[in-house]
Amino acid sequence: CTLDSEVALRVGGDFFFDPQPGDSPVKLVLIAGGVGINPLFSILLHIVDLHGYQEGKGNGYKMGTVKLYYSAKNTSELLFKKNILGLMNAFPGKIMCHFHVTQQSSQICKELQPHVTGK
């Protein structure tokens, strides 16, 4: 987004992302805290599955960019972090994640360091 961009925001409740074949790629921003990552991680996996399935067929949904912002008390409470890092590596420039920790007291592992901010 840029200054003055219009965005749609949905908080809580039942939500999903189900693009149809031929839909234009969209830029998604997913924001999660703690265990709230569960439905957003499912959305992320669904996007990857759709992309792989459609890419194999040569048509259909093309992945836009996905930025995930995920906060927890510390890196040990970041659920699915290894899976998310794997997706970022598999789809560079398409899937990005910024982890934020609020009460980290130990050293952050090298693999996570470039993606973690704290207070």
N, C-alpha and C positions, 0 to 999 in steps of 0.2 A: 504494500500500500504506500501511497505517497500522501503528502499533505492534501487535505480536502477530498480524499477518496471516500466513496460511499461503501460501507461494508454492512453485511447482515450478521447479526449476532444472536445466538440462541443459547440460553442458559438453562440447564436442568431439563427435566421431563424426558419424554421419549424422543429420541432423535436418531437419525441415520443418514448415510450418504449412499445413494443408489443411482449413480449416473446410468444413462441408457446408451446403447451403442450409437455412435454418431454424435453424441453430445459433445460440445466444445470442451476442451480441457479447462479446468478452473484452478484458481489458486486458493488452496485451503490453508487456514490458520486454525490449528487445534490447540486449545489451552486446557491443561489438566493440573490438578493438585492431588497428591496422595493417591488413594485407590481410585480416584476419579479417572485415572488413566484407562481403566478397563474398557469402556465403550469406545474410547478414542483409539486405543490400540487395535480394537476390532475393525474400526473404520480404516485404519492404516493398512491392515492386512488385507482387507477387502479391495482397496485400491490397487495394491500390488497384485493380487490374484486377477482382478479384472484386466490390468495392464498386460500381465503375462498371457492370459487366455486370449485376449484380443490381438496381441502382437503376433501370436502363433497363427491366427486366422488371417492376419494382414489387414484387418479392418476393425471398426468399432471404437470403443473408448480409448483415448490416449491420455495418459497421466499428465496432469498439470503439476505445479509445484505444491508441496505440502510442507508447512512449517509447524513443528510441534514445539510448544512451550510447556515444560513439565516441571513442577515444583514439588519438593518434598523436604523433610527436615534434614536429611543427609543422604549421601549416595547409596547407602545400604537400603534405604526405603524407596529408591527409584525402581519400581517394578518394570520388568521387561527391558531393562537398560541394555543388556547384551544383544537382545533381538533388535532393538531400535538402532543400535550402532551398526549391526549387520545390514539392516535395510538402508541406512545412510550410505554405507560403503557400496552396496549393490546398486543404488540409484543416486550417484553423486549429482548434486545440483537439482535433483528432483525432490528428494526427501531430506529435510534438514531438521535438527532438533537442538534446542537450547534447554539444558537442564539448569534448574536454579535450586540451590540448597540454602536453607535458612539457619540451620544449627549444626553445621559440619564442624567436628572437633578433630578429626583425623585427616591425614594426608589423602588427597584425591588421587586415585590411580592414574597413571599416564594416559591410558586409553580414553578416559573420560575428561581429563583436564581441558582439552581444547573446547569442550562443549558445555562446561559447567561454570556458572557464576554463583557467587554467594554474597552474603552481607558482610 
